[in-house]
Amino acid sequence: MLAIVNTPRNETPIELREVAEPQVADDEAIVEVRAFSLNRGELALLARRPEGWQPGQDIAGIVVKRAADGSGPETGTHVVGLAEQGGWAQRVALATDRLAVLPEHVNFAQAAALPMAGHAALRILRFGDMLLGKRILITGAAGGVGRFAVQLAALAGAEVTGVVGRPERAEGLRELGASEVITQIERAQGLFDVILESVGGASLTSALQLITPHGTIVVFGNSSGEETPFSLYHLFGHEGIRLQTFFSYHPDTTTTLSADLATLVTLVEAGKLRAPIGLETSWHEFIPALTALQDRQIQGKAVFHVSF
Ligand SMILES: NC(=O)c1ccc[n+]([C@@H]2O[C@H](COP(=O)([O-])OP(=O)(O)OC[C@H]3O[C@@H](n4cnc5c(N)ncnc54)[C@H](OP(=O)(O)O)[C@@H]3O)[C@@H](O)[C@H]2O)c1
């Protein structure tokens, strides 16, 4: 079968190459991948992982072999899934507790946009507890996680302010539910009950001064790559705040991955959540898309169709 393979030492960062069929464990189904998406976190993985490694986390496709232990969806079922790796391929083996069934009206491209960014946004927002009426500030709002978080926070009744890097990156955010969009975090007005922070560096330093006493800042990314200067004196007037980390590989004890994916899919089917697709193309166009994501040119998610 064909798969995208890491080639960090070559002129191009990846290649589409013939590889062996996936090895399958008893609790895994084999999914024929029809569409997949790319996450910023995977850019860093491509640089760090060795030659020949097979990347790919977000996938949507059709079960072509049900798990041997009888768990999960039957052969022929349309599914969405979050793999640890190997998903940018014609077929992937995926544990059934990392899959959710797709309803008829959610297509493969919409579904492929959901797993990493959507489930991260869902889980990060749970740290805010009851969001009704709360003021939420979301940095990196124009990106994949940001566009899901804006929608989910607004759906939960929060008043959402999004932070973007330049005015054109604000496109579509108000339609998704942001009541305000600003181009610099320093321009934020008032204090926030919850701040979702993924830019790091000066952005996180500013966030520390925008949080209400006993509020929560969820730190889940460092897109800027900058370190964050921090002093306790920044926090005078912001007593009792919680600085909460989030890492998606850390299991959530309150819900399963399948359940979270099913929640996202149900919201999309009901028309309450939009898959924020900024680029939809063939997997043969992967390299220019990778560069565009790196350069902050994509409004939301980049989704790729797999050909056979
Ligand atoms: N902890 C976890 O489990 C987890 C899960 C998913 C994602 N993440 C992290 O969360 C962050 C967002 O992920 P994503 O998939 O939504 O990425 P994305 O689609 O590339 O969005 C990143 C956003 O960050 C903003 N940004 C501001 N300063 C930046 C800089 N110096 N370099 C790059 N981007 C900058 C960009 O906004 P503008 O273009 O408007 O400036 C962009 O919209 C990433 O850091 C990712 O690694 C963490």
The ligand as a Tripos MOL2 file, in Angstrom:
@<TRIPOS>MOLECULE
LIG
   48    52     1     0     0
SMALL
NO_CHARGES

@<TRIPOS>ATOM
      1 N1         -1.3290   19.7070   24.2540 N.am      1 LIG1
      2 C1         -1.9650   19.0550   23.3090 C.2       1 LIG1
      3 O1         -2.3390   17.9030   23.4620 O.2       1 LIG1
      4 C2         -2.2330   19.7260   22.0060 C.ar      1 LIG1
      5 C3         -3.2130   19.2460   21.1180 C.ar      1 LIG1
      6 C4         -3.4370   19.9380   19.9320 C.ar      1 LIG1
      7 C5         -2.6810   21.0760   19.6540 C.ar      1 LIG1
      8 N2         -1.7210   21.4870   20.5250 N.ar      1 LIG1
      9 C6         -0.9350   22.7050   20.2830 C.3       1 LIG1
     10 O2         -1.8450   23.7770   20.1940 O.3       1 LIG1
     11 C7         -1.3730   24.7340   19.2710 C.3       1 LIG1
     12 C8         -2.4380   24.9790   18.2050 C.3       1 LIG1
     13 O3         -2.5590   23.8180   17.4150 O.3       1 LIG1
     14 P1         -3.3110   23.8810   16.0180 P.3       1 LIG1
     15 O4         -3.3080   22.5260   15.4630 O.co2     1 LIG1
     16 O5         -4.5710   24.6250   16.1910 O.co2     1 LIG1
     17 O6         -2.2760   24.7860   15.1750 O.3       1 LIG1
     18 P2         -2.5730   25.8120   13.9790 P.3       1 LIG1
     19 O7         -3.7990   25.4070   13.2600 O.co2     1 LIG1
     20 O8         -1.3100   25.9520   13.2380 O.co2     1 LIG1
     21 O9         -2.8750   27.1680   14.7620 O.3       1 LIG1
     22 C9         -1.8700   27.8140   15.4820 C.3       1 LIG1
     23 C10        -2.2810   29.2400   15.7010 C.3       1 LIG1
     24 O10        -1.3240   29.8520   16.5680 O.3       1 LIG1
     25 C11        -1.1710   31.1960   16.2000 C.3       1 LIG1
     26 N3          0.2080   31.6820   16.3930 N.ar      1 LIG1
     27 C12         0.5260   32.8060   17.0580 C.ar      1 LIG1
     28 N4          1.8450   32.9840   17.0860 N.ar      1 LIG1
     29 C13         2.3780   31.9810   16.3890 C.ar      1 LIG1
     30 C14         3.7120   31.6570   16.0310 C.ar      1 LIG1
     31 N5          4.7470   32.4190   16.4230 N.pl3     1 LIG1
     32 N6          3.9060   30.5710   15.2840 N.ar      1 LIG1
     33 C15         2.8690   29.8160   14.8950 C.ar      1 LIG1
     34 N7          1.5710   30.0670   15.1870 N.ar      1 LIG1
     35 C16         1.3370   31.1490   15.9410 C.ar      1 LIG1
     36 C17        -1.5420   31.2860   14.7250 C.3       1 LIG1
     37 O11        -2.4410   32.3500   14.6370 O.3       1 LIG1
     38 P3         -2.2570   33.5490   13.5800 P.3       1 LIG1
     39 O12        -1.8570   32.9760   12.3040 O.co2     1 LIG1
     40 O13        -3.5640   34.2300   13.6070 O.co2     1 LIG1
     41 O14        -1.1820   34.3860   14.2130 O.co2     1 LIG1
     42 C18        -2.2860   30.0110   14.3960 C.3       1 LIG1
     43 O15        -3.6230   30.2590   14.0320 O.3       1 LIG1
     44 C19        -0.0570   24.2030   18.7230 C.3       1 LIG1
     45 O16         0.9950   24.7550   19.4870 O.3       1 LIG1
     46 C20        -0.1700   22.7090   18.9710 C.3       1 LIG1
     47 O17         1.0820   22.0900   19.0860 O.3       1 LIG1
     48 C21        -1.4960   20.8390   21.6940 C.ar      1 LIG1
@<TRIPOS>BOND
     1     1     2 1
     2     2     3 2
     3     2     4 1
     4     4     5 ar
     5     4    48 ar
     6     5     6 ar
     7     6     7 ar
     8     7     8 ar
     9     8     9 1
    10     8    48 ar
    11     9    10 1
    12     9    46 1
    13    10    11 1
    14    11    12 1
    15    11    44 1
    16    12    13 1
    17    13    14 1
    18    14    15 2
    19    14    16 1
    20    14    17 1
    21    17    18 1
    22    18    19 2
    23    18    20 1
    24    18    21 1
    25    21    22 1
    26    22    23 1
    27    23    24 1
    28    23    42 1
    29    24    25 1
    30    25    26 1
    31    25    36 1
    32    26    27 ar
    33    26    35 ar
    34    27    28 ar
    35    28    29 ar
    36    29    30 ar
    37    29    35 ar
    38    30    31 1
    39    30    32 ar
    40    32    33 ar
    41    33    34 ar
    42    34    35 ar
    43    36    37 1
    44    36    42 1
    45    37    38 1
    46    38    39 2
    47    38    40 1
    48    38    41 1
    49    42    43 1
    50    44    45 1
    51    44    46 1
    52    46    47 1
@<TRIPOS>SUBSTRUCTURE
     1 LIG1         1 GROUP 0 **** ****
